[in-house]
Amino acid sequence: MNPLVYKLEKLFYNPTAVVLMACSALALYLIFSNYKAVQFIIRSLKRNKLRTILTSLAILVLVLVVTAIWTILSKLDEITEEKSKDLKAMVTEKYGARSQMPYSYARGLADGGARKPSDVHPQDNMAWSFYIGSLEKGKFTRENFMFFFCMDPEKFPTMMDEVDTFSPTDLAILFESIKKMKADKKRIMVGKERLKLLNKRVGDRIKLFCQNYKDIDLEFEVCGTLPEGRYENSAVMNIDYLQDAIDGYARDHKGEKHPQADKALTFMFLKTEDRNSFERLAEQISTSSLFTNPAVKCDTASSGVASFLDAYRDLLWGMRWLLVPAILVTMALVISNAISISVRERRTEMAVLKVLGFSPSRILFLVLGEALFVGVLSGLISSGGLYLLINGLIGGIPFPIGWFGKFEIPLAAWWWGPAIGGGTAFAGSFFPAWSARTVKVSEVFSKIG
Amino acid sequence: MAAEPIVQVRGVHKYFVRGDEQIDVLNDLSLDVPEGEFMALMGPSGSGKTTLLNLIAGLDQPSEGVIVVGDQIISDMNETELARWRTRHVGFVFQFYHLLPVLTAYENVELPLLLLPMSAAERRRQVYTAMELVRLTDRMSHRPGQLSGGQQQRVGIARAIVTDPTLIVADEPTGDLDSKSAEEILNLMTELSTALQKTIIMVTHDPRSAARATRILHLEKGKLVRESAVYSLHH
């Protein structure tokens, strides 16, 4: 099943989608019950097609930019948001620049450092190492490298993020691959995009020359794929395979341990029920004598991500509070300019409408209606079009910072566009509309008489 | 017993303030307009005739005085109330037609009816009646740009009468027309006055136009200086 079709089918179970559909139905009802006014608005806009098209294009482009920025910012907010339930704790080395813990910590951490019967145990756990290798020895390029999450493959469905967005087909592939990986440690899952870039297929055997563990070059067999989205450029291997290779280094090197033998565990994730359980778990681990050399710290996964993003804090702040507001103000000014010119040109027409009995507020709404029509429609086409283009065709906006892959445009973009376009249209056209409302008939038609 | 006049103007003053200067346009003006009368307002430039027309039509408010149209004191109404009142009670014919260029002739005539609680079928009936009266049913789907000056003014008149208003006001309705078209328009207005008993107040500079009226009022410097009944002149 096409992933986009699958996601569209899920719409009816999504509260945002239901609200969007209800608002759309209401909008259509308002349009059809005031179709004469809408007809007048559309014809007035057609009076100067060039001006209307240029205004619409400006809004379209600016809404597109804001939607792309908000997609990234909202995704980062979602990832870094502190949850109150189903927290994922992340255990890392406390003082090192890079987290390098001995793999022997994994068993004790999986138990949450529990010592007493009353101590809290994690609901689930996952140990991570990273393996980075290239297909050619001594050559490391974008086209020949692979980045592996080294983990127990059975933990993927329960501990990794966004597995709930996988289509039924992708889930079936995932579970089949996990079974094969458990049967043979050399087997790996690779993201579809990465596989395409490496010009490899499922079933191929590959040898990788390691970049981050000295002399730990490994052979693999590709047994399955990871779908488009977050993991499309990553790969998953069995952590036991890496540990066995590190342990086997001593056999091949006269008993000399691998230099990173006691540094192979990068993260340990622990699932807890709620905030209280997390606090107790963190206390158990930090006070346990098992994890003192090196010492470890326990954060929530979201705060861990937030710490990582701290380096980009100013950039993200600027995007959120400077760039986006500047774009919104620009849009409002563009619309204000277009509507002001239109009102000035049609001052006599406004006066005639007043003579015919149109109240000042009706005239205000007609002018606002023109601006809102252009703003809302352009916004909807922009954000909706971006949703279909990015999610359906391209597969997401690349965000090449850290391990972040591509970000998909969220469903909420379908209301962002009309809201941005409509909101800025309202703001930009209010004063020109008020000016139209206050046209003095006697002044417009005054002549020496 | 004589019927109450349809328009009563009592002690109306209208002035404008330009900086420190007060410019008096109308000076203690009083007049009555009986129902069904076709009245012409004449006078030199600056005499206040258009200002008086605007006050009677509810497009402006007097600085002092009272104006009653029908049974409503329009000089006490605010802008929104006046707009609502105008829809039902006033039909305005402009010198330069002022049709909306984006609408067809039919839609221009229909425009005032959109403000009234009416079904689409009722609106259609009234528009057709108005267009038949001005003899322009074959041009209903034409835009103003596709009509001659005389035809546009006929659409303007149809728009003015479509709501069956209490009062029709016309500000130099033939001012932008050639003599033939002007004659057609004046014939139409005479027909509205005599056959349909419509009360018409027309501002004009043209004595031939004024001659179609049953009464002519002359204004000078904001005051009523002379009044003549055309009927009595001709008969």
HADDOCK unambig.tbl for C-alpha pairs under 7 A between the chains (distance, minus, plus):
assign (segid A and resid 43 and name CA) (segid B and resid 102 and name CA) 5.92 0.50 0.50
assign (segid A and resid 44 and name CA) (segid B and resid 102 and name CA) 6.45 0.50 0.50
assign (segid A and resid 349 and name CA) (segid B and resid 100 and name CA) 6.83 0.50 0.50
assign (segid A and resid 352 and name CA) (segid B and resid 98 and name CA) 6.90 0.50 0.50
assign (segid A and resid 354 and name CA) (segid B and resid 83 and name CA) 6.64 0.50 0.50
assign (segid A and resid 355 and name CA) (segid B and resid 59 and name CA) 6.85 0.50 0.50
assign (segid A and resid 356 and name CA) (segid B and resid 86 and name CA) 6.75 0.50 0.50
assign (segid A and resid 356 and name CA) (segid B and resid 87 and name CA) 5.81 0.50 0.50
assign (segid A and resid 356 and name CA) (segid B and resid 112 and name CA) 5.81 0.50 0.50
assign (segid A and resid 357 and name CA) (segid B and resid 83 and name CA) 4.33 0.50 0.50
assign (segid A and resid 357 and name CA) (segid B and resid 84 and name CA) 5.66 0.50 0.50
assign (segid A and resid 357 and name CA) (segid B and resid 86 and name CA) 5.34 0.50 0.50
assign (segid A and resid 357 and name CA) (segid B and resid 87 and name CA) 4.44 0.50 0.50
assign (segid A and resid 357 and name CA) (segid B and resid 112 and name CA) 6.89 0.50 0.50
assign (segid A and resid 358 and name CA) (segid B and resid 83 and name CA) 6.03 0.50 0.50
assign (segid A and resid 359 and name CA) (segid B and resid 80 and name CA) 5.49 0.50 0.50
assign (segid A and resid 359 and name CA) (segid B and resid 83 and name CA) 5.33 0.50 0.50
assign (segid A and resid 360 and name CA) (segid B and resid 80 and name CA) 6.85 0.50 0.50
assign (segid A and resid 441 and name CA) (segid B and resid 59 and name CA) 6.44 0.50 0.50
assign (segid A and resid 442 and name CA) (segid B and resid 59 and name CA) 6.51 0.50 0.50
assign (segid A and resid 442 and name CA) (segid B and resid 60 and name CA) 6.41 0.50 0.50
assign (segid A and resid 448 and name CA) (segid B and resid 45 and name CA) 5.40 0.50 0.50
assign (segid A and resid 448 and name CA) (segid B and resid 46 and name CA) 5.28 0.50 0.50
assign (segid A and resid 449 and name CA) (segid B and resid 45 and name CA) 4.61 0.50 0.50
assign (segid A and resid 449 and name CA) (segid B and resid 46 and name CA) 4.78 0.50 0.50
assign (segid A and resid 449 and name CA) (segid B and resid 47 and name CA) 6.15 0.50 0.50
assign (segid A and resid 449 and name CA) (segid B and resid 48 and name CA) 5.85 0.50 0.50
assign (segid A and resid 449 and name CA) (segid B and resid 49 and name CA) 5.90 0.50 0.50
assign (segid A and resid 449 and name CA) (segid B and resid 50 and name CA) 5.36 0.50 0.50
